[in-house]
Amino acid sequence: MIIVAISDTHGYHRSLDIPDGDILIHAGDVTRRGHLAELAELNAFFAGLPHRHKILIAGNHDWCFEREEAAARRLLTDVTYLQDEAVTVEGLKIYGSPWQPWFLDWAFNLQRGPDLAARWAKIPDDTDVLITHGPPSGIGDRTSGGGHAGCEDLLRRVRQIAPRLHVFGHIHEARGRWTIDDTAFVNACCADSGATAMVIELQRVSASATASDQP
């Protein structure tokens, strides 16, 4: 099964080379200013893509989902939006959540500690593919200043449930892929680097996952 992952496109999705696949995942920051008009344009773009399934979560720029969630959901006619919820696609249980440790004064911010831990506790134990906007601590979270912006409680929950794949973004300069134990981690950021989509191959039968960048 081929999963195509992107994140942090900030309205520049039409400039990306997005290859075909079974499932297209966007890990948030689809807009620049969080306006509904930007979301409507994204939906029109997604409608023209060939992927059988398209899944989206919000990011810290996507104010429309925090302030006008019902209106934002109505605009998405060709995309499945997940906000602390799961969907089963092609036999995979996929869970999406937009929250992140407090970052300036953007959308979907929560304080580190109990507030974020309570959100991650909602992730089902049998999740196959986890999508969050922010990274777990120490994996794809290193900033240009040398610090680590990821969430310790998210990492703890990921270790507990061991999903086959964890897709995230948020930290533009930390794009990449890593396999740790039985989980493939992918920071699919497309901003600031001219990067293309990440392509991840999940074996349909095996519990293992492999991730690979495509040119």
N, C-alpha and C positions, 0 to 999 in steps of 0.2 A: 504494500500500500504506500502510495506517495503522498506525503504531506508537504505543502508549500507554505512557508512561514514568512511573514513580514511584520514589521513593527515600526512605529515612529516615522510614518510617512509624511505627516504634517501637511497634507494637502497636495503633495507632489507624487501621488501614486501613478499618475499617467506617464511619468518619466521613467518608471521602473520596467525592467524586463521581468515579467512574471510567467514562469513556465507552467505548463499544464500539470495537473496532478489530480488525485482523488479528493483531497480536502485542502482548502485554502484557509489559513489561520492568520488573523491580524491581531497582534497583541497590544493594541492601543496607541493613542496619539495619532488618530486618523486625521484630525483637523489642526489648524493653526490657532484659531481663536475660539473654537468650541461653538460655532454658530450652526443652526439647523440647516441653513443653505449649503454649508460645506458638506454636511452629512448626506443631504439629498444628492449632491453631485457624486459622492463616493458610491452611493447605492446604484446610481446609473452606470458608473464604471464597472462595479462588480457584476452587474447584470449582463455585461458583455463578455465576461470571462467564462472559460469552458468548464471550470471545476464543478463537480456535481454537488459539492457541499462547501459553503462559505461561512466561517465562524468569526465573530468579532467580539472583542471586549473593549472597554473604554480605557483611556489613559489620563494623565493629569492635565492635558490640554483640552480634553473633551467635555467641557462644561455642560454642553447640551444634555448629556446623559445624567448628570447630577442634578441640574436645575429643571430640566423639562423631559424627564425620562419617558413619559407616556408619548409625548409628541415625537421624540427621537425614535422610539420603537416603531411608531406607525410609518415612519419614512423608510424603514428597512424592509423592503419587499423581497429582496433577493439574498438576504443575509440573516443568519441566526445570531442574535445578540445574547450574550451571557453576562449576567451580573449576579455573582454569588449563586450560580445555578449550573445544572448539568444537562447534557443532551447526549444521547447515544447515537453514534453515526458509524455505519459500516462495522458494527460490532464493538466499537470503542466507546467507552464512557469518557466524555470530555467535559471538564469543569473549568469555568472561567470566572476570574475575579479581578476588579480594577484597582484594588487598594494598594497603598504603598506607605512606607515611613514618611512622616511629614517632610514636605519638600517645598520650600518657599511658601507661597499662598495659593497653590494650584488645587485642582479638583481631586477628589478621592484621596485626600490626605488623612492619615490617622497617626496618633502618637505611638511610638514604639512601646512594647509591653502588652498589657492586657487587652487594649483596644484592638490591636492587630492580631494578637493570638486568638481572640474570639472569632475573627473573620476566618482565619486559617483553619480553625477547628471545624468549620462547616464543610470543608473539603471531604467528600466521601472517601472512605478507606479503599474502595475498589476503583478509584479513578485511574484510568489508563493514560490520559493526556491531560496535563494541567496547563492552563494558560493564566498567567498573571502579568500585570504591566511591569511591576518592579521585579528585580532579581532576588534570589536568595543570597544570604550573606556569603561572600567569598567566591561566588561563581558568576562570572560575567558582570561584576558590579564595581570594578575598579575605575575610578574617575580620573580625569586628566590631571587632577591635583594629587593623585596618589592615594586617596582615601578609598574606603569601601562603603558603598551606599546601600548594600543589600540588607535584607531583613533576617535577623537571627531566628525569629519565631517561624518564619516561612521555611527556612532551611530545616528546622527541627521537624516541622510537619511533613515536608517532602521526604525526609529520611524515614518517618514513620510509615508513610503509605507507599513509598517507592513506586511512583508512576513510571510508566515506560518512557514517557517524554514530558519535559517541562519546557514550555516556550514562554519567553518574556522579552522585554526590551528596556526602555526608559534610559539606560546609560548608553548613550550613543557610541562613545569611544571604546566600549567594552564588547562590541559585537564579536561573536564566535560560537564555537560548539565544544562541548566537553562530554565525556561519558564517565560517570562515576558509579561504580557498582552496576546496578541494573537500570539506571536512569540516564537517558540522553538529555543534556541541558543545552538549550539553544537561545542565545541572545540574538534576536532577528532584526535588530535596528537597521534601518535603511537610510536614516538621515545622516548628513554631514560626511558621508564616506563614498557616495556614489555607488553603494553596494547594491547588488541584486538580491532577489529573494533567496532564502535558505531552502534547501530541499532535503527532506528527511524521509528515509525509507524505513517503515515499520514492517517487519515480517508478520504476516497474518496469523501464523501458527505459533512461532517462537515467542517467548517472553522477552527476548532481547530486542534492543533497538539500536540502529545505527544512524548517524547523522552525517550528511555530507554537504559541503558548499558546492554550488554549481557555478561555472563561469557565466 
